[in-house]
Amino acid sequence: MTEDAIAQTHTCTRCAQESLLSVVGRCATCIADMGLRHPDEYQVWKADLNAEFGRR
């Protein structure tokens, strides 16, 4: 991986905005929004997170 590849943006699967930070396809803004206002959607995302990285 080159240094340029690290700084590439990713498209959020939830809001379709470009973001430098993406965790299991969602940007930080969407993760916060789900955690605060959409608990059911947040739980689905957490299950995806656990499936991708496992529990610690």
SVG drawing of the C-alpha trace seen along z (x, -y; Angstrom):
<svg xmlns="http://www.w3.org/2000/svg" viewBox="-35 -13 39 26">
<polyline fill="none" stroke="black" stroke-width="0.4" points="0.0,0.0 1.3,-3.4 1.0,-6.5 -1.5,-7.9 -3.8,-4.9 -4.1,-5.6 -5.7,-9.1 -8.4,-8.0 -12.0,-8.7 -14.6,-6.1 -18.3,-6.4 -20.6,-5.8 -23.1,-3.0 -25.8,-4.9 -25.6,-8.5 -23.4,-8.2 -21.1,-11.0 -17.3,-10.8 -15.4,-10.3 -11.8,-9.6 -13.0,-7.5 -15.2,-4.5 -16.0,-1.7 -17.8,1.3 -19.0,-1.0 -20.4,-3.8 -18.9,-7.2 -18.4,-8.6 -21.4,-11.0 -23.8,-8.1 -22.4,-5.9 -23.1,-8.7 -26.5,-9.4 -27.5,-5.7 -26.2,-5.5 -28.2,-8.5 -31.4,-8.4 -31.7,-5.0 -30.9,-2.2 -32.2,0.6 -30.1,-0.3 -27.1,-0.8 -27.5,2.7 -27.5,4.1 -24.3,2.1 -22.7,3.5 -23.5,7.0 -21.8,6.3 -18.9,4.9 -18.6,8.0 -18.9,10.2 -16.1,8.3 -13.7,7.9 -14.9,10.2 -15.5,9.3 -12.8,8.0"/>
</svg>
